[in-house]
Amino acid sequence: MTLAFKQRRNQIVADSFQLKTDIDSYNENQQPPVALQMSFDLTDDLEELAAARRVA
């Protein structure tokens, strides 16, 4: 089971890296007045989902 969790985490990291690459590319090529930024700290998102599950 530990291996499965590691693999899922690695997939999340890979998806996050691709998202960062996409955002960096957009900012470089489109040069928006204010560069798009993304927070990769998912702590608040995880807490929000956990709270929603407790309510449901």
Backbone as a chain_set.jsonl record, in Angstrom:
{"seq": "MTLAFKQRRNQIVADSFQLKTDIDSYNENQQPPVALQMSFDLTDDLEELAAARRVA", "coords": {"N": [[0.817, -1.19, 0.0], [1.984, 1.203, 0.703], [3.612, 1.741, -1.494], [1.701, 2.273, -3.468], [0.596, 4.646, -2.466], [2.827, 6.316, -2.632], [3.162, 6.373, -5.397], [0.796, 7.657, -6.202], [1.188, 10.134, -4.982], [3.458, 10.973, -6.378], [2.298, 11.28, -8.891], [0.638, 13.463, -8.404], [2.583, 15.395, -7.899], [3.816, 15.465, -10.416], [1.673, 16.392, -12.005], [1.328, 18.902, -10.835], [3.766, 20.078, -11.433], [3.543, 20.203, -14.217], [1.403, 21.981, -14.429], [2.625, 24.282, -13.339], [4.586, 24.678, -15.292], [2.932, 25.229, -17.492], [1.717, 27.629, -16.638], [3.98, 29.276, -16.347], [4.816, 29.322, -19.019], [2.61, 30.56, -20.231], [2.726, 33.096, -18.981], [5.191, 33.955, -19.943], [4.839, 33.977, -22.737], [2.426, 35.358, -23.276], [2.626, 37.625, -21.795], [1.048, 38.995, -19.674], [-0.411, 41.92, -18.032], [-0.254, 41.634, -15.268], [1.472, 39.057, -13.947], [0.33, 35.706, -13.96], [-0.098, 33.794, -11.031], [0.355, 30.908, -9.0], [-0.568, 29.177, -6.135], [0.927, 26.473, -4.61], [0.514, 25.328, -2.238], [-1.512, 23.256, -0.708], [-2.843, 23.037, 1.649], [-5.046, 24.508, 2.82], [-7.062, 23.842, 0.985], [-7.264, 21.064, 1.325], [-8.128, 20.957, 3.985], [-10.598, 22.239, 3.721], [-12.006, 20.437, 2.075], [-12.046, 18.213, 3.784], [-13.601, 19.218, 5.877], [-16.02, 19.591, 4.542], [-16.709, 16.959, 4.017], [-17.167, 16.043, 6.591], [-19.474, 17.382, 7.244], [-21.311, 16.435, 5.418]], "CA": [[0.0, 0.0, 0.0], [2.873, 2.363, 0.732], [4.033, 1.999, -2.871], [0.573, 2.902, -4.168], [0.506, 6.035, -2.002], [3.97, 7.038, -3.208], [2.891, 6.572, -6.817], [-0.237, 8.696, -6.321], [1.818, 11.413, -4.637], [4.314, 11.332, -7.513], [1.416, 11.762, -9.954], [0.228, 14.816, -8.017], [3.752, 16.255, -8.113], [3.987, 15.617, -11.863], [0.597, 17.275, -12.472], [1.627, 20.249, -10.34], [4.891, 20.59, -12.22], [3.026, 20.548, -15.541], [0.632, 23.21, -14.257], [3.597, 25.365, -13.187], [5.175, 24.874, -16.617], [1.912, 25.886, -18.314], [1.569, 29.013, -16.171], [5.209, 29.987, -16.716], [4.783, 29.512, -20.467], [1.602, 31.59, -20.505], [3.259, 34.395, -18.556], [6.299, 34.329, -20.824], [4.4, 34.205, -24.111], [1.324, 36.324, -23.353], [3.059, 38.812, -21.054], [-0.086, 39.737, -19.112], [0.013, 43.055, -17.194], [0.118, 41.049, -13.977], [1.745, 37.639, -14.188], [-0.469, 34.745, -13.207], [0.645, 33.063, -10.014], [-0.395, 29.789, -8.446], [-0.065, 28.639, -4.875], [0.947, 25.016, -4.608], [0.242, 24.904, -0.866], [-2.884, 22.761, -0.761], [-3.308, 22.816, 3.018], [-6.408, 25.039, 2.998], [-7.967, 23.062, 0.137], [-7.474, 19.772, 1.973], [-8.953, 21.192, 5.174], [-11.948, 22.559, 3.259], [-12.63, 19.186, 1.636], [-12.281, 17.387, 4.97], [-14.735, 19.81, 6.588], [-17.221, 19.312, 3.751], [-17.052, 15.545, 4.229], [-17.706, 15.883, 7.943], [-20.824, 17.941, 7.241], [-22.168, 15.613, 4.545]], "C": [[0.863, 1.256, 0.0], [3.317, 2.735, -0.672], [2.924, 2.709, -3.647], [0.429, 4.366, -3.756], [1.636, 6.876, -2.578], [3.721, 7.343, -4.678], [1.837, 7.664, -7.026], [0.339, 10.064, -6.018], [2.706, 11.885, -5.785], [3.483, 11.843, -8.685], [0.953, 13.193, -9.667], [1.367, 15.8, -8.258], [3.942, 16.507, -9.606], [2.918, 16.542, -12.442], [0.856, 18.72, -12.053], [2.767, 20.877, -11.13], [4.424, 20.999, -13.611], [2.208, 21.829, -15.475], [1.562, 24.411, -14.125], [4.237, 25.696, -14.529], [4.201, 25.62, -17.528], [1.754, 27.359, -17.931], [2.796, 29.835, -16.548], [5.229, 30.289, -18.212], [3.782, 30.602, -20.849], [2.153, 32.969, -20.164], [4.367, 34.88, -19.492], [5.802, 34.728, -22.213], [3.317, 35.273, -24.24], [1.658, 37.651, -22.683], [1.867, 39.622, -20.526], [0.415, 40.879, -18.229], [0.451, 42.608, -15.798], [0.284, 39.553, -14.207], [0.832, 36.764, -13.337], [0.432, 34.023, -12.216], [-0.253, 31.978, -9.449], [0.255, 29.364, -7.147], [-0.142, 27.116, -4.948], [0.834, 24.462, -3.188], [-1.236, 24.519, -0.81], [-3.499, 22.547, 0.62], [-4.747, 23.283, 3.211], [-7.425, 24.24, 2.191], [-8.29, 21.711, 0.777], [-8.355, 19.91, 3.208], [-10.399, 21.479, 4.789], [-12.685, 21.301, 2.814], [-12.948, 18.279, 2.817], [-13.488, 17.906, 5.748], [-16.043, 19.515, 5.856], [-17.655, 17.861, 3.927], [-17.661, 15.324, 5.601], [-19.156, 16.358, 8.006], [-21.783, 17.033, 6.478], [-22.582, 14.305, 5.169]], "O": [[0.514, 2.255, -0.629], [3.39, 3.918, -1.007], [3.193, 3.646, -4.4], [0.17, 5.226, -4.597], [1.422, 8.024, -2.969], [4.029, 8.437, -5.152], [1.972, 8.496, -7.922], [0.029, 11.041, -6.699], [2.703, 13.068, -6.126], [3.918, 12.746, -9.399], [0.886, 14.027, -10.57], [1.149, 16.903, -8.758], [4.2, 17.638, -10.016], [3.224, 17.388, -13.283], [0.629, 19.649, -12.829], [2.732, 22.064, -11.454], [4.857, 22.026, -14.133], [2.306, 22.674, -16.365], [1.314, 25.452, -14.735], [4.41, 26.868, -14.863], [4.597, 26.534, -18.25], [1.669, 28.227, -18.8], [2.666, 30.966, -17.018], [5.615, 31.383, -18.624], [4.071, 31.458, -21.685], [2.056, 33.899, -20.965], [4.462, 36.07, -19.792], [6.285, 35.698, -22.796], [3.3, 36.017, -25.22], [1.042, 38.676, -22.975], [1.695, 40.787, -20.884], [1.538, 40.823, -17.728], [1.405, 43.14, -15.231], [-0.656, 38.87, -14.615], [0.593, 37.041, -12.162], [1.575, 33.686, -12.524], [-1.475, 32.118, -9.426], [1.474, 29.211, -7.067], [-1.176, 26.556, -5.312], [1.034, 23.268, -2.964], [-2.107, 25.388, -0.861], [-4.564, 21.941, 0.738], [-5.579, 22.528, 3.715], [-8.532, 23.988, 2.666], [-9.439, 21.269, 0.772], [-9.229, 19.076, 3.449], [-11.324, 21.014, 5.456], [-13.858, 21.119, 3.141], [-14.004, 17.647, 2.849], [-14.306, 17.119, 6.225], [-17.058, 19.223, 6.488], [-18.851, 17.574, 3.98], [-18.57, 14.508, 5.757], [-19.968, 15.795, 8.741], [-22.943, 16.887, 6.864], [-23.3, 13.524, 4.545]]}, "num_chains": 1, "name": "protein.A"}
